[in-house]
């Protein structure tokens, strides 16, 4: 009896395709998730990154900057996967340009504070800003930094914006404003409450939370960008930011959760 011979080529082909598919899937999962994150998130991003990696094994590579500058970079082709903005307007702009996979969603609301590295008292901060004691006030550039926009809206509502402007030092982002405050370059500044959590006992800060009714809500929006559609980890991170675990971290840093 002749030995039966089998054509193993189809099996080898199927095996090759299976290995290729698995390798492609693993590569997609193994990619770093490039996140464009608003400057106010700098204090909280490290905690979010660490928790996300513990839960998924995936690595987040954030680029921190003012929301306006990040939008300009994304519009010019910067290869980010997810955008965490300090407002809803900027991600809405990207959505209208067709640069996102979905409409933006709110992941947190920011909390504005007036802050100093000196114990100068904020019981009547409006009068304090007008006094000779205060020579420099830091505010984020309102054209590109939503917290700066909120600060100017607050001052205008109090009727003191024009009086404070000669003392104003504008930061290109809240991160720069934070540096001005913590290093004493300015006497006071308007910033995000998350700065206080980051500073902790290392650099004691004195602050007062501004009544949220005194400015429009700082609704912070998130989108998956078109570049992120090819990265399986982007959606995982997107869902994580909306999860109870991430919300708990945001709350710990002074954010309000929708």
RODO-2510 file (C-alpha; in nm, 4 decimals, decimal comma):
residues 258
     n   res          X          Y          Z
     1     x     0,0000     0,0000     0,0000
     2     x     0,1324     0,3399    -0,0928
     3     x     0,1790     0,5944     0,1826
     4     x    -0,0882     0,8596     0,1733
     5     x     0,0444     1,2088     0,1240
     6     x    -0,1380     1,5172     0,2444
     7     x    -0,1168     1,8668     0,1042
     8     x    -0,0114     2,0731     0,4037
     9     x     0,0045     2,4055     0,2185
    10     x    -0,3513     2,5172     0,3143
    11     x    -0,2823     2,4382     0,6800
    12     x     0,0448     2,6285     0,6731
    13     x    -0,1281     2,9224     0,5084
    14     x    -0,4030     2,9292     0,7721
    15     x    -0,1423     2,9037     1,0482
    16     x     0,0572     3,1897     0,8951
    17     x    -0,2522     3,4093     0,8696
    18     x    -0,3474     3,3312     1,2287
    19     x    -0,0008     3,4232     1,3558
    20     x    -0,0077     3,7425     1,1493
    21     x    -0,3501     3,8349     1,2876
    22     x    -0,2428     3,7741     1,6468
    23     x     0,0802     3,9672     1,5962
    24     x    -0,1135     4,2607     1,4529
    25     x    -0,3591     4,2570     1,7408
    26     x    -0,0789     4,2344     1,9969
    27     x     0,1050     4,5199     1,8272
    28     x    -0,2073     4,7358     1,8404
    29     x    -0,2557     4,6618     2,2088
    30     x     0,1125     4,7149     2,2862
    31     x     0,1233     5,0634     2,1342
    32     x     0,1633     5,3525     2,3705
    33     x    -0,1496     5,5658     2,3911
    34     x    -0,0537     5,9198     2,2964
    35     x    -0,2743     6,1589     2,4908
    36     x    -0,2915     6,5339     2,4364
    37     x    -0,3883     6,6674     2,7799
    38     x    -0,4814     7,0183     2,8902
    39     x    -0,2299     7,1850     3,1212
    40     x    -0,4685     7,1816     3,4193
    41     x    -0,4478     6,8008     3,4119
    42     x    -0,0735     6,7877     3,4705
    43     x    -0,1106     6,7191     3,8453
    44     x    -0,3676     6,4409     3,7993
    45     x    -0,2269     6,2671     3,4905
    46     x     0,0421     6,0779     3,6809
    47     x    -0,2191     5,9204     3,9095
    48     x    -0,4423     5,8340     3,6137
    49     x    -0,1529     5,6827     3,4171
    50     x    -0,0448     5,4668     3,7086
    51     x    -0,3948     5,3380     3,7823
    52     x    -0,4703     5,2712     3,4153
    53     x    -0,1474     5,0738     3,3688
    54     x    -0,2192     4,8641     3,6784
    55     x    -0,5616     4,7792     3,5398
    56     x    -0,4709     4,7191     3,1756
    57     x    -0,0937     4,6878     3,1386
    58     x    -0,1071     4,9660     2,8792
    59     x     0,1138     5,2731     2,8816
    60     x    -0,0096     5,6289     2,8374
    61     x     0,2296     5,8882     2,6950
    62     x     0,0835     6,2330     2,7684
    63     x     0,1783     6,5621     2,6075
    64     x     0,0723     6,8521     2,8292
    65     x    -0,0123     7,1961     2,6946
    66     x    -0,2744     7,4660     2,6671
    67     x    -0,5914     7,3328     2,5022
    68     x    -0,5688     7,5899     2,2227
    69     x    -0,2107     7,5001     2,1306
    70     x    -0,2868     7,1278     2,1408
    71     x    -0,5803     7,1792     1,9031
    72     x    -0,3499     7,3651     1,6645
    73     x    -0,1037     7,0752     1,6736
    74     x    -0,3785     6,8169     1,6165
    75     x    -0,5211     7,0207     1,3273
    76     x    -0,1732     7,0196     1,1724
    77     x    -0,1443     6,6412     1,1906
    78     x     0,0126     6,5706     1,5309
    79     x    -0,0291     6,1932     1,5926
    80     x    -0,2332     6,1953     1,9135
    81     x    -0,4849     5,9230     1,9960
    82     x    -0,6994     6,0921     2,2625
    83     x    -0,7541     6,4578     2,3498
    84     x    -0,8463     6,5674     2,7031
    85     x    -0,9394     6,9355     2,6823
    86     x    -1,0003     7,1998     2,9484
    87     x    -1,3304     7,2898     2,7825
    88     x    -1,5837     7,1602     2,5311
    89     x    -1,5284     7,4223     2,2596
    90     x    -1,1897     7,2954     2,1468
    91     x    -1,2904     6,9274     2,1067
    92     x    -1,6121     7,0419     1,9372
    93     x    -1,3956     7,2294     1,6867
    94     x    -1,2010     6,9109     1,6115
    95     x    -1,5247     6,7129     1,5767
    96     x    -1,6606     6,9634     1,3236
    97     x    -1,3365     6,9341     1,1273
    98     x    -1,3834     6,5572     1,1072
    99     x    -1,0725     6,4860     1,3149
   100     x    -1,2446     6,2724     1,5826
   101     x    -1,4208     5,9374     1,5810
   102     x    -1,7119     6,0519     1,8012
   103     x    -1,8641     6,3678     1,9464
   104     x    -1,6875     6,4963     2,2590
   105     x    -1,8121     6,3966     2,6036
   106     x    -1,7680     6,5738     2,9385
   107     x    -1,5376     6,3843     3,1729
   108     x    -1,5034     6,6437     3,4536
   109     x    -1,5751     7,0027     3,5559
   110     x    -1,2923     7,2253     3,6675
   111     x    -1,2764     7,4244     3,9895
   112     x    -1,1216     7,7741     3,9839
   113     x    -0,9253     7,9009     4,2842
   114     x    -0,7305     8,2129     4,3768
   115     x    -0,3964     8,1035     4,5149
   116     x    -0,0643     8,2245     4,6577
   117     x     0,2450     8,0824     4,8217
   118     x     0,2025     8,3525     5,0889
   119     x    -0,0553     8,3584     5,3673
   120     x    -0,2056     8,6918     5,2629
   121     x    -0,5710     8,6133     5,3380
   122     x    -0,8482     8,5764     5,0836
   123     x    -1,1599     8,6643     5,2866
   124     x    -1,2053     8,9729     5,0695
   125     x    -0,9934     8,8808     4,7692
   126     x    -1,1570     9,1391     4,5422
   127     x    -1,0367     9,4262     4,7631
   128     x    -0,6999     9,2536     4,8096
   129     x    -0,6375     9,2497     4,4334
   130     x    -0,6976     9,6244     4,4170
   131     x    -0,4626     9,6995     4,7064
   132     x    -0,1033     9,8182     4,6711
   133     x     0,0096     9,4965     4,8398
   134     x    -0,0677     9,2964     4,5240
   135     x     0,1608     9,3903     4,2381
   136     x     0,1348     9,0861     4,0074
   137     x    -0,1621     8,8582     3,9328
   138     x    -0,1191     8,5475     3,7162
   139     x    -0,3949     8,4438     3,4755
   140     x    -0,3871     8,1941     3,1895
   141     x    -0,4039     8,3420     2,8408
   142     x    -0,7832     8,3549     2,7872
   143     x    -0,7460     8,3007     2,4115
   144     x    -0,6052     7,9490     2,4544
   145     x    -0,6491     7,8592     2,8234
   146     x    -1,0102     7,8009     2,9424
   147     x    -0,9173     7,8619     3,3079
   148     x    -0,7800     8,2003     3,2056
   149     x    -1,1061     8,2716     3,0272
   150     x    -1,2985     8,1803     3,3422
   151     x    -1,0746     8,4066     3,5535
   152     x    -1,1335     8,7075     3,3286
   153     x    -1,5071     8,6375     3,3273
   154     x    -1,4982     8,6293     3,7078
   155     x    -1,3106     8,9607     3,7322
   156     x    -1,5403     9,1251     3,4775
   157     x    -1,8430     9,0051     3,6760
   158     x    -1,6956     9,1626     3,9895
   159     x    -1,6377     9,4873     3,7977
   160     x    -1,2622     9,4902     3,8624
   161     x    -1,1147     9,3470     3,5405
   162     x    -0,9906     9,6831     3,4082
   163     x    -0,8347     9,7676     3,7453
   164     x    -0,6543     9,4324     3,7705
   165     x    -0,5285     9,4230     3,4100
   166     x    -0,2235     9,6471     3,4699
   167     x    -0,1083     9,3935     3,7317
   168     x    -0,1826     9,0878     3,5192
   169     x     0,0882     8,8458     3,4103
   170     x    -0,0451     8,6066     3,1475
   171     x     0,0695     8,2459     3,1337
   172     x     0,0553     8,0525     2,8084
   173     x    -0,1054     7,7697     3,0041
   174     x    -0,2246     7,6937     3,3544
   175     x     0,0996     7,4994     3,4057
   176     x     0,2918     7,8237     3,3553
   177     x     0,0540     8,0090     3,5875
   178     x     0,1164     7,7395     3,8490
   179     x     0,4915     7,7920     3,8174
   180     x     0,4474     8,1660     3,8653
   181     x     0,2436     8,1016     4,1821
   182     x     0,4609     7,8348     4,3434
   183     x     0,7880     8,0183     4,2764
   184     x     0,6554     8,3544     4,3952
   185     x     0,7006     8,5307     4,0607
   186     x     0,3504     8,6700     4,1220
   187     x     0,1706     8,7558     4,4434
   188     x    -0,1453     8,5641     4,3526
   189     x    -0,2889     8,3735     4,0605
   190     x    -0,6088     8,2135     3,9358
   191     x    -0,5669     7,8447     3,8696
   192     x    -0,7099     7,4944     3,9027
   193     x    -0,7759     7,3377     4,2424
   194     x    -0,5715     7,0332     4,1406
   195     x    -0,2529     7,2379     4,1974
   196     x    -0,3114     7,2248     4,5726
   197     x    -0,3284     6,8445     4,5704
   198     x    -0,0067     6,8229     4,3693
   199     x     0,1836     7,0624     4,5954
   200     x     0,0847     6,8793     4,9151
   201     x     0,3233     6,9414     5,2028
   202     x     0,6221     7,0022     4,9753
   203     x     0,5162     7,3546     4,8872
   204     x     0,2365     7,4867     5,1115
   205     x    -0,0134     7,7027     4,9249
   206     x    -0,2870     7,9329     5,0477
   207     x    -0,6035     7,9517     4,8455
   208     x    -0,9744     8,0111     4,8279
   209     x    -1,2175     7,8197     4,6068
   210     x    -1,4098     8,0607     4,3860
   211     x    -1,7880     8,0304     4,3907
   212     x    -1,8621     7,8251     4,0753
   213     x    -2,1702     8,0409     4,0138
   214     x    -1,9384     8,3369     3,9447
   215     x    -1,8176     8,1948     3,6108
   216     x    -1,9477     7,9648     3,3397
   217     x    -1,8942     7,5948     3,4220
   218     x    -1,5553     7,4703     3,3070
   219     x    -1,6835     7,1570     3,1355
   220     x    -1,3840     6,9551     3,0216
   221     x    -1,4326     6,7448     2,7099
   222     x    -1,2689     6,4323     2,5702
   223     x    -1,2530     6,2809     2,2216
   224     x    -1,0845     5,9907     2,0477
   225     x    -0,8979     6,1364     1,7523
   226     x    -0,8925     5,9808     1,4051
   227     x    -0,5305     5,8785     1,4605
   228     x    -0,6441     5,6827     1,7667
   229     x    -0,8847     5,4669     1,5635
   230     x    -0,5885     5,2453     1,4723
   231     x    -0,4804     5,2039     1,8352
   232     x    -0,6897     4,9541     2,0313
   233     x    -0,5684     5,1067     2,3569
   234     x    -0,7206     5,4463     2,2776
   235     x    -1,0764     5,3270     2,3336
   236     x    -0,9696     5,1440     2,6505
   237     x    -0,8275     5,4689     2,7890
   238     x    -1,1359     5,6627     2,6774
   239     x    -1,3617     5,4210     2,8664
   240     x    -1,1305     5,4254     3,1670
   241     x    -1,1526     5,8060     3,1986
   242     x    -1,5320     5,7702     3,2242
   243     x    -1,5088     5,4855     3,4780
   244     x    -1,5737     5,5089     3,8548
   245     x    -1,2027     5,4490     3,9224
   246     x    -1,0929     5,7534     3,7210
   247     x    -1,3787     5,9643     3,8567
   248     x    -1,2592     5,8906     4,2090
   249     x    -0,9117     6,0191     4,1197
   250     x    -1,0524     6,3341     3,9585
   251     x    -1,2570     6,4057     4,2725
   252     x    -0,9457     6,3682     4,4877
   253     x    -0,7832     6,6439     4,2806
   254     x    -1,0724     6,8871     4,3222
   255     x    -1,2681     6,8237     4,0042
   256     x    -1,6451     6,7923     3,9944
   257     x    -1,7826     6,4889     3,8144
   258     x    -2,0893     6,4969     3,5872
***
